[in-house]
Amino acid sequence: MAATAASSLQIAAARPCISSSQRVVKAGASMLGANSKSVSWTKLASACNISFMEPFRRSFTSSQVKFNKVVTKAMSESSENKPVSGLAIDLKGKRAFVAGVADDNGYGWAIAKALAAAGAEILVGTWVPALNIFETSLRRGKFDESRVLPDGSLMEIAKVYPLDAVFDNPDDVPEDIKANKRYAGSSNWTVQEVAECVKQDFGSIDILVHSLANGPEVKKPLLETSRSGYLAAISASSYSYVSLLKHFLPIMNPGMSFLGGSSISLTYIASERIIPGYGGGMSSAKAALESDTKVLAFEAGRKNKIRVNTISAGPLGSRAAKAIGFIETMIEYSLANAPLQKELSADEVGNTAAFLASPLASAITGAVIYVDNGLNAMGVGVDSPIFKDLNIPGEKH
């Protein structure tokens, strides 16, 4: 990490009144806000996230929205003596490997950025076919605006590793993948090989993040999903986490007292509720991921004192999520029906991950943490005409 990298993360409450969709980055704080959008609620939709789910900016056209907002503050070495409010998240001296970062607008990127703001050294694993574009964009400064940390410094990525988490070792790679031009020029990208390379390069890690998912038939209803499509979703979206933890566990620094290592994944409410349109076996894959989180929490906790948790994130207009085809409708549905009527930002998921990776979460493991403005708590969509006479309070969209 650069000498200017933030050494701790401060979380405090503020009450901004946001009048436009813009990101303001200053040396002391980073804030994201948005106005409400005028929409027509004619049918039920819902919320989901796939893979790298990330910062999303929208322009809204109607009245202002006032809400309590989390403000993230990173304290640099030069400002350590200044009084600050809130509870410090300090990951200085820790090293994180974030699997599933392919651009600067995903949940994976936001998590890496939050961990960096708290002082952690960042390593990332990028899907092999996206590696060249990602590294080129990073090198040419296209991500510089997104790299700005709350203290004004830039997030540094110590190393980018090619990764395809569908394959555990070289023997698993079929000939057609080996001959694929998109994989040409890359090597050591199976899970086992990446773990070995990280060990050779850095010795160990403290934090493992799984921000990966893929369902080739996600647009198909479950009854129309093929066996191969279903198993592909399970392989890429849930077993990939088992494989990552299996191979990285030996190089994760074991927990001592409250300073144990931490592993975090991303899930979605479709694991336990019916979300029409989220098909191809993806709901099953998320259910498996959450079940595995509990089992892995026990096994990794007993074996190496590693905490294992998953974040159930709400809808975000990332490039990966747009592959589903109706992400805009899901965001609108969340705005209309969640207890907190505001758009979810990737930074809020990133901040939660930083907390879970920190000593402040030393007793939390095997948990599903919902970061979705409370949408998971709702039993019905309150925008339904059925409830038009109930005078339910809320912002008018």
Contacts in CASP RR format, 6 or more apart in sequence:
PFRMAT RR
TARGET T0000
AUTHOR 0000-0000-0000
METHOD contacts of the structure
MODEL  1
MAATAASSLQIAAARPCISSSQRVVKAGASMLGANSKSVSWTKLASACNI
SFMEPFRRSFTSSQVKFNKVVTKAMSESSENKPVSGLAIDLKGKRAFVAG
VADDNGYGWAIAKALAAAGAEILVGTWVPALNIFETSLRRGKFDESRVLP
DGSLMEIAKVYPLDAVFDNPDDVPEDIKANKRYAGSSNWTVQEVAECVKQ
DFGSIDILVHSLANGPEVKKPLLETSRSGYLAAISASSYSYVSLLKHFLP
IMNPGMSFLGGSSISLTYIASERIIPGYGGGMSSAKAALESDTKVLAFEA
GRKNKIRVNTISAGPLGSRAAKAIGFIETMIEYSLANAPLQKELSADEVG
NTAAFLASPLASAITGAVIYVDNGLNAMGVGVDSPIFKDLNIPGEKH
1 116 0 8 1.000
1 119 0 8 1.000
1 120 0 8 1.000
1 121 0 8 1.000
1 122 0 8 1.000
1 156 0 8 1.000
1 158 0 8 1.000
2 153 0 8 1.000
2 154 0 8 1.000
2 156 0 8 1.000
3 77 0 8 1.000
4 76 0 8 1.000
4 77 0 8 1.000
4 151 0 8 1.000
4 152 0 8 1.000
4 153 0 8 1.000
5 76 0 8 1.000
5 116 0 8 1.000
5 119 0 8 1.000
5 149 0 8 1.000
5 153 0 8 1.000
5 155 0 8 1.000
5 156 0 8 1.000
6 74 0 8 1.000
6 75 0 8 1.000
6 76 0 8 1.000
6 116 0 8 1.000
6 117 0 8 1.000
6 118 0 8 1.000
6 119 0 8 1.000
6 149 0 8 1.000
6 150 0 8 1.000
6 151 0 8 1.000
6 153 0 8 1.000
7 74 0 8 1.000
7 75 0 8 1.000
7 76 0 8 1.000
7 77 0 8 1.000
7 80 0 8 1.000
7 90 0 8 1.000
7 92 0 8 1.000
7 119 0 8 1.000
8 74 0 8 1.000
8 75 0 8 1.000
8 88 0 8 1.000
8 89 0 8 1.000
8 90 0 8 1.000
8 91 0 8 1.000
8 92 0 8 1.000
8 118 0 8 1.000
8 119 0 8 1.000
9 72 0 8 1.000
9 73 0 8 1.000
9 74 0 8 1.000
9 88 0 8 1.000
9 89 0 8 1.000
9 90 0 8 1.000
9 91 0 8 1.000
9 114 0 8 1.000
9 117 0 8 1.000
9 118 0 8 1.000
9 119 0 8 1.000
9 351 0 8 1.000
9 354 0 8 1.000
10 72 0 8 1.000
10 73 0 8 1.000
10 74 0 8 1.000
10 75 0 8 1.000
10 84 0 8 1.000
10 85 0 8 1.000
10 86 0 8 1.000
10 87 0 8 1.000
10 88 0 8 1.000
10 89 0 8 1.000
11 70 0 8 1.000
11 71 0 8 1.000
11 72 0 8 1.000
11 73 0 8 1.000
11 86 0 8 1.000
11 87 0 8 1.000
11 89 0 8 1.000
11 351 0 8 1.000
11 355 0 8 1.000
12 70 0 8 1.000
12 71 0 8 1.000
12 73 0 8 1.000
12 85 0 8 1.000
12 86 0 8 1.000
13 68 0 8 1.000
13 69 0 8 1.000
13 70 0 8 1.000
13 71 0 8 1.000
14 31 0 8 1.000
14 68 0 8 1.000
14 69 0 8 1.000
14 70 0 8 1.000
14 71 0 8 1.000
15 66 0 8 1.000
15 67 0 8 1.000
15 68 0 8 1.000
15 69 0 8 1.000
16 31 0 8 1.000
16 33 0 8 1.000
16 66 0 8 1.000
16 69 0 8 1.000
17 64 0 8 1.000
17 66 0 8 1.000
18 31 0 8 1.000
18 33 0 8 1.000
18 34 0 8 1.000
18 35 0 8 1.000
18 64 0 8 1.000
18 65 0 8 1.000
19 35 0 8 1.000
19 64 0 8 1.000
20 35 0 8 1.000
20 59 0 8 1.000
21 33 0 8 1.000
21 34 0 8 1.000
21 35 0 8 1.000
21 57 0 8 1.000
21 58 0 8 1.000
21 59 0 8 1.000
21 60 0 8 1.000
22 33 0 8 1.000
22 57 0 8 1.000
23 30 0 8 1.000
23 31 0 8 1.000
23 32 0 8 1.000
23 55 0 8 1.000
23 57 0 8 1.000
24 30 0 8 1.000
24 31 0 8 1.000
25 145 0 8 1.000
25 148 0 8 1.000
25 150 0 8 1.000
25 152 0 8 1.000
26 150 0 8 1.000
26 152 0 8 1.000
27 150 0 8 1.000
27 151 0 8 1.000
27 152 0 8 1.000
28 73 0 8 1.000
28 74 0 8 1.000
28 150 0 8 1.000
28 151 0 8 1.000
28 152 0 8 1.000
29 71 0 8 1.000
29 72 0 8 1.000
29 73 0 8 1.000
29 150 0 8 1.000
30 71 0 8 1.000
30 72 0 8 1.000
30 148 0 8 1.000
30 149 0 8 1.000
30 150 0 8 1.000
30 347 0 8 1.000
31 69 0 8 1.000
31 71 0 8 1.000
32 55 0 8 1.000
32 69 0 8 1.000
32 345 0 8 1.000
32 347 0 8 1.000
33 69 0 8 1.000
33 342 0 8 1.000
33 343 0 8 1.000
33 345 0 8 1.000
34 57 0 8 1.000
34 58 0 8 1.000
34 60 0 8 1.000
34 65 0 8 1.000
34 342 0 8 1.000
34 343 0 8 1.000
35 60 0 8 1.000
35 61 0 8 1.000
35 62 0 8 1.000
35 63 0 8 1.000
35 64 0 8 1.000
35 65 0 8 1.000
36 60 0 8 1.000
36 62 0 8 1.000
36 63 0 8 1.000
36 65 0 8 1.000
36 335 0 8 1.000
36 341 0 8 1.000
36 395 0 8 1.000
36 396 0 8 1.000
36 397 0 8 1.000
37 58 0 8 1.000
37 59 0 8 1.000
37 60 0 8 1.000
37 61 0 8 1.000
37 62 0 8 1.000
37 332 0 8 1.000
37 335 0 8 1.000
37 397 0 8 1.000
38 61 0 8 1.000
38 62 0 8 1.000
38 397 0 8 1.000
39 332 0 8 1.000
39 335 0 8 1.000
39 336 0 8 1.000
39 397 0 8 1.000
41 332 0 8 1.000
41 333 0 8 1.000
41 336 0 8 1.000
41 383 0 8 1.000
41 397 0 8 1.000
44 333 0 8 1.000
44 381 0 8 1.000
44 384 0 8 1.000
45 326 0 8 1.000
45 329 0 8 1.000
45 330 0 8 1.000
45 332 0 8 1.000
45 333 0 8 1.000
46 269 0 8 1.000
46 270 0 8 1.000
46 273 0 8 1.000
46 275 0 8 1.000
46 276 0 8 1.000
46 278 0 8 1.000
46 330 0 8 1.000
46 333 0 8 1.000
46 334 0 8 1.000
47 268 0 8 1.000
47 269 0 8 1.000
47 275 0 8 1.000
47 314 0 8 1.000
47 315 0 8 1.000
47 330 0 8 1.000
47 331 0 8 1.000
47 333 0 8 1.000
47 334 0 8 1.000
47 372 0 8 1.000
47 375 0 8 1.000
48 268 0 8 1.000
48 269 0 8 1.000
48 270 0 8 1.000
48 275 0 8 1.000
48 278 0 8 1.000
48 282 0 8 1.000
48 314 0 8 1.000
48 315 0 8 1.000
48 321 0 8 1.000
48 324 0 8 1.000
48 327 0 8 1.000
48 330 0 8 1.000
49 107 0 8 1.000
49 266 0 8 1.000
49 268 0 8 1.000
49 313 0 8 1.000
49 314 0 8 1.000
49 315 0 8 1.000
49 316 0 8 1.000
49 318 0 8 1.000
49 321 0 8 1.000
50 213 0 8 1.000
50 214 0 8 1.000
50 215 0 8 1.000
50 218 0 8 1.000
50 237 0 8 1.000
50 268 0 8 1.000
50 282 0 8 1.000
50 320 0 8 1.000
50 321 0 8 1.000
50 323 0 8 1.000
50 324 0 8 1.000
51 100 0 8 1.000
51 211 0 8 1.000
51 212 0 8 1.000
51 213 0 8 1.000
51 214 0 8 1.000
51 318 0 8 1.000
51 320 0 8 1.000
51 321 0 8 1.000
52 100 0 8 1.000
52 101 0 8 1.000
52 102 0 8 1.000
52 103 0 8 1.000
52 106 0 8 1.000
52 107 0 8 1.000
52 108 0 8 1.000
52 109 0 8 1.000
52 211 0 8 1.000
52 212 0 8 1.000
52 318 0 8 1.000
52 319 0 8 1.000
52 320 0 8 1.000
53 106 0 8 1.000
53 107 0 8 1.000
53 108 0 8 1.000
53 211 0 8 1.000
53 266 0 8 1.000
53 313 0 8 1.000
53 316 0 8 1.000
53 317 0 8 1.000
53 318 0 8 1.000
53 320 0 8 1.000
53 321 0 8 1.000
53 346 0 8 1.000
53 349 0 8 1.000
54 103 0 8 1.000
54 104 0 8 1.000
54 105 0 8 1.000
54 106 0 8 1.000
54 107 0 8 1.000
54 108 0 8 1.000
54 109 0 8 1.000
54 110 0 8 1.000
54 316 0 8 1.000
54 317 0 8 1.000
54 318 0 8 1.000
54 319 0 8 1.000
54 320 0 8 1.000
54 346 0 8 1.000
55 104 0 8 1.000
55 105 0 8 1.000
55 106 0 8 1.000
55 109 0 8 1.000
55 110 0 8 1.000
55 146 0 8 1.000
55 316 0 8 1.000
55 345 0 8 1.000
55 346 0 8 1.000
55 347 0 8 1.000
56 105 0 8 1.000
56 316 0 8 1.000
56 317 0 8 1.000
56 318 0 8 1.000
56 331 0 8 1.000
56 343 0 8 1.000
56 344 0 8 1.000
56 345 0 8 1.000
56 346 0 8 1.000
58 331 0 8 1.000
58 343 0 8 1.000
62 396 0 8 1.000
62 397 0 8 1.000
63 395 0 8 1.000
63 396 0 8 1.000
65 341 0 8 1.000
65 342 0 8 1.000
65 395 0 8 1.000
67 340 0 8 1.000
67 341 0 8 1.000
67 342 0 8 1.000
70 348 0 8 1.000
70 351 0 8 1.000
72 114 0 8 1.000
72 117 0 8 1.000
72 150 0 8 1.000
72 347 0 8 1.000
72 351 0 8 1.000
73 84 0 8 1.000
73 150 0 8 1.000
73 151 0 8 1.000
74 117 0 8 1.000
74 118 0 8 1.000
74 119 0 8 1.000
74 149 0 8 1.000
74 150 0 8 1.000
74 151 0 8 1.000
75 82 0 8 1.000
75 84 0 8 1.000
75 88 0 8 1.000
75 151 0 8 1.000
76 151 0 8 1.000
76 153 0 8 1.000
79 151 0 8 1.000
87 360 0 8 1.000
89 118 0 8 1.000
89 354 0 8 1.000
89 355 0 8 1.000
89 358 0 8 1.000
89 360 0 8 1.000
90 118 0 8 1.000
90 119 0 8 1.000
90 358 0 8 1.000
90 359 0 8 1.000
91 115 0 8 1.000
91 118 0 8 1.000
91 119 0 8 1.000
91 120 0 8 1.000
91 206 0 8 1.000
91 207 0 8 1.000
91 354 0 8 1.000
91 357 0 8 1.000
91 358 0 8 1.000
92 118 0 8 1.000
92 119 0 8 1.000
92 120 0 8 1.000
93 119 0 8 1.000
93 120 0 8 1.000
93 121 0 8 1.000
93 206 0 8 1.000
94 115 0 8 1.000
94 119 0 8 1.000
94 120 0 8 1.000
94 121 0 8 1.000
94 206 0 8 1.000
94 207 0 8 1.000
94 357 0 8 1.000
95 120 0 8 1.000
95 121 0 8 1.000
95 123 0 8 1.000
95 158 0 8 1.000
95 202 0 8 1.000
95 204 0 8 1.000
95 205 0 8 1.000
95 206 0 8 1.000
95 207 0 8 1.000
96 112 0 8 1.000
96 115 0 8 1.000
96 120 0 8 1.000
96 121 0 8 1.000
96 122 0 8 1.000
96 123 0 8 1.000
96 205 0 8 1.000
96 206 0 8 1.000
96 207 0 8 1.000
96 208 0 8 1.000
96 209 0 8 1.000
96 357 0 8 1.000
97 123 0 8 1.000
97 124 0 8 1.000
97 125 0 8 1.000
97 198 0 8 1.000
97 205 0 8 1.000
97 207 0 8 1.000
97 208 0 8 1.000
97 209 0 8 1.000
97 248 0 8 1.000
98 108 0 8 1.000
98 111 0 8 1.000
98 112 0 8 1.000
98 115 0 8 1.000
98 122 0 8 1.000
98 123 0 8 1.000
98 124 0 8 1.000
98 125 0 8 1.000
98 209 0 8 1.000
98 211 0 8 1.000
99 124 0 8 1.000
99 125 0 8 1.000
99 163 0 8 1.000
99 165 0 8 1.000
99 208 0 8 1.000
99 209 0 8 1.000
99 210 0 8 1.000
99 211 0 8 1.000
99 212 0 8 1.000
99 244 0 8 1.000
100 108 0 8 1.000
100 124 0 8 1.000
100 125 0 8 1.000
100 126 0 8 1.000
100 127 0 8 1.000
100 163 0 8 1.000
100 210 0 8 1.000
100 211 0 8 1.000
100 212 0 8 1.000
101 108 0 8 1.000
101 109 0 8 1.000
101 112 0 8 1.000
101 124 0 8 1.000
101 125 0 8 1.000
101 126 0 8 1.000
101 134 0 8 1.000
101 211 0 8 1.000
102 126 0 8 1.000
102 127 0 8 1.000
102 130 0 8 1.000
102 134 0 8 1.000
103 109 0 8 1.000
103 130 0 8 1.000
103 134 0 8 1.000
103 137 0 8 1.000
103 319 0 8 1.000
104 137 0 8 1.000
104 142 0 8 1.000
104 143 0 8 1.000
104 146 0 8 1.000
104 147 0 8 1.000
105 146 0 8 1.000
105 318 0 8 1.000
105 319 0 8 1.000
105 346 0 8 1.000
106 211 0 8 1.000
106 316 0 8 1.000
106 318 0 8 1.000
106 319 0 8 1.000
106 320 0 8 1.000
106 346 0 8 1.000
107 211 0 8 1.000
107 266 0 8 1.000
107 313 0 8 1.000
107 316 0 8 1.000
107 318 0 8 1.000
107 346 0 8 1.000
107 349 0 8 1.000
107 350 0 8 1.000
108 209 0 8 1.000
108 211 0 8 1.000
108 266 0 8 1.000
108 346 0 8 1.000
108 350 0 8 1.000
109 146 0 8 1.000
109 346 0 8 1.000
110 346 0 8 1.000
110 347 0 8 1.000
110 349 0 8 1.000
110 350 0 8 1.000
111 209 0 8 1.000
111 211 0 8 1.000
111 264 0 8 1.000
111 349 0 8 1.000
111 350 0 8 1.000
111 353 0 8 1.000
111 354 0 8 1.000
112 122 0 8 1.000
112 124 0 8 1.000
112 155 0 8 1.000
112 157 0 8 1.000
112 209 0 8 1.000
113 146 0 8 1.000
113 147 0 8 1.000
113 149 0 8 1.000
113 155 0 8 1.000
113 347 0 8 1.000
113 350 0 8 1.000
114 347 0 8 1.000
114 350 0 8 1.000
114 351 0 8 1.000
114 353 0 8 1.000
114 354 0 8 1.000
115 122 0 8 1.000
115 207 0 8 1.000
115 209 0 8 1.000
115 350 0 8 1.000
115 353 0 8 1.000
115 354 0 8 1.000
115 357 0 8 1.000
116 122 0 8 1.000
116 149 0 8 1.000
116 155 0 8 1.000
116 156 0 8 1.000
117 149 0 8 1.000
117 150 0 8 1.000
117 151 0 8 1.000
117 155 0 8 1.000
117 354 0 8 1.000
118 354 0 8 1.000
118 357 0 8 1.000
118 358 0 8 1.000
120 206 0 8 1.000
120 207 0 8 1.000
120 357 0 8 1.000
121 158 0 8 1.000
122 155 0 8 1.000
122 156 0 8 1.000
122 157 0 8 1.000
122 158 0 8 1.000
123 157 0 8 1.000
123 158 0 8 1.000
123 159 0 8 1.000
123 160 0 8 1.000
123 161 0 8 1.000
123 198 0 8 1.000
123 202 0 8 1.000
123 205 0 8 1.000
124 157 0 8 1.000
124 159 0 8 1.000
124 160 0 8 1.000
124 161 0 8 1.000
125 160 0 8 1.000
125 161 0 8 1.000
125 162 0 8 1.000
125 163 0 8 1.000
125 194 0 8 1.000
126 134 0 8 1.000
126 135 0 8 1.000
126 160 0 8 1.000
126 161 0 8 1.000
126 162 0 8 1.000
126 163 0 8 1.000
127 163 0 8 1.000
127 164 0 8 1.000
128 162 0 8 1.000
128 163 0 8 1.000
128 164 0 8 1.000
128 182 0 8 1.000
128 183 0 8 1.000
128 186 0 8 1.000
128 189 0 8 1.000
129 182 0 8 1.000
129 183 0 8 1.000
131 160 0 8 1.000
131 162 0 8 1.000
131 186 0 8 1.000
134 160 0 8 1.000
135 160 0 8 1.000
137 143 0 8 1.000
138 157 0 8 1.000
138 160 0 8 1.000
144 154 0 8 1.000
147 154 0 8 1.000
147 155 0 8 1.000
148 154 0 8 1.000
148 155 0 8 1.000
149 155 0 8 1.000
158 202 0 8 1.000
159 201 0 8 1.000
159 202 0 8 1.000
161 189 0 8 1.000
161 194 0 8 1.000
161 197 0 8 1.000
161 198 0 8 1.000
162 186 0 8 1.000
162 187 0 8 1.000
162 188 0 8 1.000
162 189 0 8 1.000
162 194 0 8 1.000
163 189 0 8 1.000
163 191 0 8 1.000
163 194 0 8 1.000
164 177 0 8 1.000
164 183 0 8 1.000
164 189 0 8 1.000
164 190 0 8 1.000
165 191 0 8 1.000
165 212 0 8 1.000
165 236 0 8 1.000
165 240 0 8 1.000
165 243 0 8 1.000
165 244 0 8 1.000
166 235 0 8 1.000
166 236 0 8 1.000
166 240 0 8 1.000
167 173 0 8 1.000
167 177 0 8 1.000
167 189 0 8 1.000
167 190 0 8 1.000
167 191 0 8 1.000
168 190 0 8 1.000
168 191 0 8 1.000
168 192 0 8 1.000
168 243 0 8 1.000
168 247 0 8 1.000
169 190 0 8 1.000
169 191 0 8 1.000
169 192 0 8 1.000
169 193 0 8 1.000
170 190 0 8 1.000
170 193 0 8 1.000
172 190 0 8 1.000
173 190 0 8 1.000
177 183 0 8 1.000
183 189 0 8 1.000
187 193 0 8 1.000
188 194 0 8 1.000
188 196 0 8 1.000
188 197 0 8 1.000
191 240 0 8 1.000
191 243 0 8 1.000
191 244 0 8 1.000
191 247 0 8 1.000
192 247 0 8 1.000
194 247 0 8 1.000
195 247 0 8 1.000
195 248 0 8 1.000
195 250 0 8 1.000
195 251 0 8 1.000
198 205 0 8 1.000
198 248 0 8 1.000
198 251 0 8 1.000
199 251 0 8 1.000
203 251 0 8 1.000
204 251 0 8 1.000
204 252 0 8 1.000
204 253 0 8 1.000
205 248 0 8 1.000
205 251 0 8 1.000
205 252 0 8 1.000
205 253 0 8 1.000
206 252 0 8 1.000
206 253 0 8 1.000
206 260 0 8 1.000
206 261 0 8 1.000
206 262 0 8 1.000
206 357 0 8 1.000
207 261 0 8 1.000
207 262 0 8 1.000
207 263 0 8 1.000
207 264 0 8 1.000
207 357 0 8 1.000
208 244 0 8 1.000
208 245 0 8 1.000
208 248 0 8 1.000
208 252 0 8 1.000
208 262 0 8 1.000
208 263 0 8 1.000
208 264 0 8 1.000
209 263 0 8 1.000
209 264 0 8 1.000
209 265 0 8 1.000
209 353 0 8 1.000
210 240 0 8 1.000
210 241 0 8 1.000
210 244 0 8 1.000
210 245 0 8 1.000
210 263 0 8 1.000
210 264 0 8 1.000
210 265 0 8 1.000
210 266 0 8 1.000
211 265 0 8 1.000
211 266 0 8 1.000
212 236 0 8 1.000
212 237 0 8 1.000
212 240 0 8 1.000
212 241 0 8 1.000
213 236 0 8 1.000
213 237 0 8 1.000
213 266 0 8 1.000
213 282 0 8 1.000
213 285 0 8 1.000
213 320 0 8 1.000
214 232 0 8 1.000
214 233 0 8 1.000
214 236 0 8 1.000
214 237 0 8 1.000
215 229 0 8 1.000
215 232 0 8 1.000
215 233 0 8 1.000
215 236 0 8 1.000
215 237 0 8 1.000
215 280 0 8 1.000
215 281 0 8 1.000
215 282 0 8 1.000
215 285 0 8 1.000
216 229 0 8 1.000
216 232 0 8 1.000
216 233 0 8 1.000
216 280 0 8 1.000
217 224 0 8 1.000
217 225 0 8 1.000
217 226 0 8 1.000
217 229 0 8 1.000
217 230 0 8 1.000
217 232 0 8 1.000
217 233 0 8 1.000
217 279 0 8 1.000
217 280 0 8 1.000
217 281 0 8 1.000
218 233 0 8 1.000
218 277 0 8 1.000
218 278 0 8 1.000
218 279 0 8 1.000
218 280 0 8 1.000
218 281 0 8 1.000
218 282 0 8 1.000
218 323 0 8 1.000
218 324 0 8 1.000
219 277 0 8 1.000
219 279 0 8 1.000
219 280 0 8 1.000
219 324 0 8 1.000
219 325 0 8 1.000
220 279 0 8 1.000
220 280 0 8 1.000
221 277 0 8 1.000
221 279 0 8 1.000
221 280 0 8 1.000
222 279 0 8 1.000
222 280 0 8 1.000
222 281 0 8 1.000
222 283 0 8 1.000
222 284 0 8 1.000
225 279 0 8 1.000
225 280 0 8 1.000
225 281 0 8 1.000
229 280 0 8 1.000
229 281 0 8 1.000
230 280 0 8 1.000
230 281 0 8 1.000
230 284 0 8 1.000
233 280 0 8 1.000
233 281 0 8 1.000
233 282 0 8 1.000
233 284 0 8 1.000
233 285 0 8 1.000
234 281 0 8 1.000
234 284 0 8 1.000
234 285 0 8 1.000
234 288 0 8 1.000
236 285 0 8 1.000
237 282 0 8 1.000
237 285 0 8 1.000
237 286 0 8 1.000
237 289 0 8 1.000
238 285 0 8 1.000
238 286 0 8 1.000
238 288 0 8 1.000
238 289 0 8 1.000
238 292 0 8 1.000
239 288 0 8 1.000
241 265 0 8 1.000
241 289 0 8 1.000
241 292 0 8 1.000
241 296 0 8 1.000
242 292 0 8 1.000
242 296 0 8 1.000
245 263 0 8 1.000
245 296 0 8 1.000
245 300 0 8 1.000
245 306 0 8 1.000
245 308 0 8 1.000
249 300 0 8 1.000
249 303 0 8 1.000
249 304 0 8 1.000
249 306 0 8 1.000
252 261 0 8 1.000
252 263 0 8 1.000
252 304 0 8 1.000
252 306 0 8 1.000
253 260 0 8 1.000
253 261 0 8 1.000
254 260 0 8 1.000
254 261 0 8 1.000
254 304 0 8 1.000
254 305 0 8 1.000
254 306 0 8 1.000
255 261 0 8 1.000
255 304 0 8 1.000
255 305 0 8 1.000
255 306 0 8 1.000
256 305 0 8 1.000
258 359 0 8 1.000
258 362 0 8 1.000
259 359 0 8 1.000
259 362 0 8 1.000
260 305 0 8 1.000
260 306 0 8 1.000
260 307 0 8 1.000
260 359 0 8 1.000
260 362 0 8 1.000
261 305 0 8 1.000
261 306 0 8 1.000
261 307 0 8 1.000
261 357 0 8 1.000
262 306 0 8 1.000
262 307 0 8 1.000
262 308 0 8 1.000
262 309 0 8 1.000
262 356 0 8 1.000
262 357 0 8 1.000
262 358 0 8 1.000
262 361 0 8 1.000
263 296 0 8 1.000
263 300 0 8 1.000
263 306 0 8 1.000
263 307 0 8 1.000
263 308 0 8 1.000
263 309 0 8 1.000
264 308 0 8 1.000
264 309 0 8 1.000
264 310 0 8 1.000
264 311 0 8 1.000
264 353 0 8 1.000
264 356 0 8 1.000
264 357 0 8 1.000
265 289 0 8 1.000
265 293 0 8 1.000
265 309 0 8 1.000
265 310 0 8 1.000
265 311 0 8 1.000
266 310 0 8 1.000
266 311 0 8 1.000
266 312 0 8 1.000
266 313 0 8 1.000
266 349 0 8 1.000
267 286 0 8 1.000
267 289 0 8 1.000
267 290 0 8 1.000
267 293 0 8 1.000
267 310 0 8 1.000
267 311 0 8 1.000
267 312 0 8 1.000
267 313 0 8 1.000
267 368 0 8 1.000
268 275 0 8 1.000
268 278 0 8 1.000
268 286 0 8 1.000
268 312 0 8 1.000
268 313 0 8 1.000
268 314 0 8 1.000
269 275 0 8 1.000
269 312 0 8 1.000
269 314 0 8 1.000
269 370 0 8 1.000
269 372 0 8 1.000
269 375 0 8 1.000
269 376 0 8 1.000
270 278 0 8 1.000
270 282 0 8 1.000
270 283 0 8 1.000
270 286 0 8 1.000
271 283 0 8 1.000
271 286 0 8 1.000
271 287 0 8 1.000
271 289 0 8 1.000
271 290 0 8 1.000
271 312 0 8 1.000
272 287 0 8 1.000
272 290 0 8 1.000
273 376 0 8 1.000
275 283 0 8 1.000
277 324 0 8 1.000
277 326 0 8 1.000
278 324 0 8 1.000
289 310 0 8 1.000
290 310 0 8 1.000
290 312 0 8 1.000
290 368 0 8 1.000
293 308 0 8 1.000
293 309 0 8 1.000
293 310 0 8 1.000
293 366 0 8 1.000
293 367 0 8 1.000
293 368 0 8 1.000
294 366 0 8 1.000
296 308 0 8 1.000
296 366 0 8 1.000
297 307 0 8 1.000
297 308 0 8 1.000
297 309 0 8 1.000
297 365 0 8 1.000
297 366 0 8 1.000
297 367 0 8 1.000
298 366 0 8 1.000
300 306 0 8 1.000
300 307 0 8 1.000
300 308 0 8 1.000
301 307 0 8 1.000
301 308 0 8 1.000
301 365 0 8 1.000
307 356 0 8 1.000
307 361 0 8 1.000
307 362 0 8 1.000
307 364 0 8 1.000
307 365 0 8 1.000
307 366 0 8 1.000
308 365 0 8 1.000
308 366 0 8 1.000
309 356 0 8 1.000
309 361 0 8 1.000
309 364 0 8 1.000
309 365 0 8 1.000
309 366 0 8 1.000
309 367 0 8 1.000
309 368 0 8 1.000
309 369 0 8 1.000
310 366 0 8 1.000
310 367 0 8 1.000
310 368 0 8 1.000
310 369 0 8 1.000
311 349 0 8 1.000
311 352 0 8 1.000
311 353 0 8 1.000
311 356 0 8 1.000
311 368 0 8 1.000
311 369 0 8 1.000
311 370 0 8 1.000
311 371 0 8 1.000
312 368 0 8 1.000
312 369 0 8 1.000
312 370 0 8 1.000
312 371 0 8 1.000
312 372 0 8 1.000
312 376 0 8 1.000
313 344 0 8 1.000
313 349 0 8 1.000
313 371 0 8 1.000
313 372 0 8 1.000
314 334 0 8 1.000
314 344 0 8 1.000
314 371 0 8 1.000
314 372 0 8 1.000
314 373 0 8 1.000
314 375 0 8 1.000
315 321 0 8 1.000
315 327 0 8 1.000
315 330 0 8 1.000
315 331 0 8 1.000
315 333 0 8 1.000
315 334 0 8 1.000
315 344 0 8 1.000
315 372 0 8 1.000
316 327 0 8 1.000
316 331 0 8 1.000
316 344 0 8 1.000
316 346 0 8 1.000
317 327 0 8 1.000
317 328 0 8 1.000
317 331 0 8 1.000
318 327 0 8 1.000
318 346 0 8 1.000
321 327 0 8 1.000
324 330 0 8 1.000
331 343 0 8 1.000
332 397 0 8 1.000
333 381 0 8 1.000
333 383 0 8 1.000
334 343 0 8 1.000
334 344 0 8 1.000
334 372 0 8 1.000
334 373 0 8 1.000
334 375 0 8 1.000
335 341 0 8 1.000
335 342 0 8 1.000
335 343 0 8 1.000
335 397 0 8 1.000
336 381 0 8 1.000
336 382 0 8 1.000
336 383 0 8 1.000
336 397 0 8 1.000
337 375 0 8 1.000
337 378 0 8 1.000
337 381 0 8 1.000
337 382 0 8 1.000
337 383 0 8 1.000
338 372 0 8 1.000
338 373 0 8 1.000
338 374 0 8 1.000
338 375 0 8 1.000
338 378 0 8 1.000
339 373 0 8 1.000
339 374 0 8 1.000
339 375 0 8 1.000
339 377 0 8 1.000
339 378 0 8 1.000
340 373 0 8 1.000
340 374 0 8 1.000
341 373 0 8 1.000
341 394 0 8 1.000
341 395 0 8 1.000
342 373 0 8 1.000
344 371 0 8 1.000
344 372 0 8 1.000
344 373 0 8 1.000
348 371 0 8 1.000
349 371 0 8 1.000
352 369 0 8 1.000
352 371 0 8 1.000
355 361 0 8 1.000
356 364 0 8 1.000
356 369 0 8 1.000
370 376 0 8 1.000
370 377 0 8 1.000
380 387 0 8 1.000
381 387 0 8 1.000
382 392 0 8 1.000
END
